[in-house]
Amino acid sequence: MHFQDTPYLWPSLIATLVAGAITPYTWWHHRVRGAPALGALMTSAAIWSLCYTLELAGADLTTKLFWASTKYVGIVSVPLAWFIFARTYADLRPRLTPRTLFAMTSVPLIAAGLALTNVNHQLLWTNAQLLNVDDALVLSVDFSPVMWVFLLASSALIGWGTLIMVRALMAATRFYRSQVLILIIAVLVPLVVNIASMFNLSPLPSFDLTPLSLVISCLMFGAVLFRFRLVDLVPIARTAVIENMPDGMLVLDTRDHIIDCNPAIVRLLGMSRDNLLGQSIDVVLRDQRELFDQYRHQPEGQGEIALNERRYELRISPLTDRPGSPAGRLIVLRDVSARRRAEEALRRSQAQLSGIIDTAQDAIITLDAEQRIVMFNIGAERL
């Protein structure tokens, strides 16, 4: 193999280094829901970027064809990884069965196999030749109809995944919409860049900028997945049960910051949803800080607090992600003011009745259903 040095090599090399640095971090957090699909996406981007870098560096046709064929191992995996990530993020049902996943995976595997052996059958591209562009040798090929069919199928799968995310965007609350919008932009950028490169509409027609844009997109994916950790706790499609439940609900992340709430708690606290989301629970319920300090390092607990001259039963429950790792806590506030008033009224009534019975001159004896004495007064003691 022979290699060359060209200025166009460095952006692709930087993208390769970035992708290579992020990929292990993504797989390290594989227990986070959605991380395996993102890890596959990052791995595909890293392979694509690395092989394209080596293709650019190649100085002869054989070297360029070898790395151009190898990069399709990464290229064919990107659409499927994005589609699975979108379904996971939106928490779609039913889940993909192993048989469906195998069928969907077989298509990229066949395409990768055809790309790696294209020199023998030329089913994907023909007329491979070297062009001199700004004193740099670049590879030029003519795509066959089979390649265009594959590209169309890949674009359809990416579009399907994007449609899932758009529907998630429409169903999301305002706080989540910005995060879903970031994910949609992250996948549309490399898609647009790739289409521009295929039809020679790129500002650098002889160079493919898709790997660089894909790495930038994966950085955006990672920021949403690991910084905001939205897919750990809250499905985008929120149910009417949560929205209409009378009890106040707060969802906390592992740092005790509020990442979701329902209308009942908004009315109770007198704060807008936008002002609540992202706040620390210590700030929102500062008057109850002593109670929360008691349960700060415990996954669950129960107590009673006073807010706005009413009594609320507070329950703290642990939340876990799908592998079972701690993902946050759920706080539910139930108004027990009426119950406490009824209990107090009953206590006073019982005390008053007990006083009347004890001061009565007559003997009073109370029996249960089995004729056992359960209560008697002073008059009965004199008998």
Buried (B, 14 or more C-beta within 10 A) or exposed (E): EEEBEBEBBEBBBBBBBBBBEBBEEBBEBEBBBBBBBBBBBBBBBBBBBBBBBBBBBBBBEEBBBBBBBBBBBBBBBBBBBBBBBBBBBBBBEEEBEEEEEEEBBEBBEEBBEBBBEBEEEBBBBEEBEBEEBEEBBBBEBEBBEBBEEBBEBBBEBBBBBBEBBBBBBEBBBEBBBEBBBBBBEBBBBBBEBBBBBBEEEBEEEBBBBBBBBBBBBBBBBBBBBBEBBBBBBBBBEBEEEBEEBEBBBBBBBBEBBBBBBBBBBBEBBEBEBEEBBEBEBBEBBEEBEEBBEEBEEEEEBEBEBEBEEBBBBBBBEEBEBEEEEEBBBBBBBBBBBEEBEEEEEEEEEEEEEEEEBEEEEEEBEEEEEEEEEEEBBEBBEEE
